[in-house]
Amino acid sequence: MSSEKQAGRLGNGEPAGGAQVVNVTVGEGVLARPEQDLLTRTALGVFRLNGQFLTVSEEMARPAGLTAAWWQVLGAVLREPQPVAGIARTMGITRQSVQRVADLLVRRGLAEYTPNPAHRRAKLLRPTDEGRAAVQRIQPAHADLATRLKEALGEEQFAETARTLERLSEVLAGLEVDVENP
């Protein structure tokens, strides 16, 4: 079978089924469809944003005696205590990464483990008064950055950005990715 037919094209070069297929070059002569280009741009944008957020989070957390990772874990349990596995699910990182940070926070007196009525072995992590105070010291810088982003983006665009990222995360979590048989 010809490569055009394998690619879903008719013998005359037109896409089968009437759909228009446009390929773009993504480097070293590799062709990708527009949705692949969008996925690449989205992933690279999110990776860059992650780096930017980590940098600014480190800067905000440092004067409070925290790191961005410590702040993230403490922030996850401010409203209610959670097991390490629950924090990891919320943050989208490994349980082992959260466990290391949680143990460190406990050793430093910023958090403590408490019994979990739902599970005998999986203790709940909760901030101590000292941990809450450290997070509270970050709030002025956090509020300032939120205000500056709202002013730069506009209130509606800022809200739409948050909704779009939340929706993208939901959809991606719901997709079954099969790298063996796409």
Secondary structure, 3 states (H helix, E strand, C coil): CCHHHHCCECCCCCEHHHCCCCCEEEECCEEECHHHHHHHHHHHHHHHHHHHHHHHHHHHHHHHCCCHHHHHHHHHCCCCCEEHHHHHHHHCCCHHHHHHHHHHHHHCCCEEEECCCCCCCCCEEEECHHHHHHHHHHHHHHHHHHHHHHHHHCHHHHHHHHHHHHHHHHHHHHCCCCCCCC
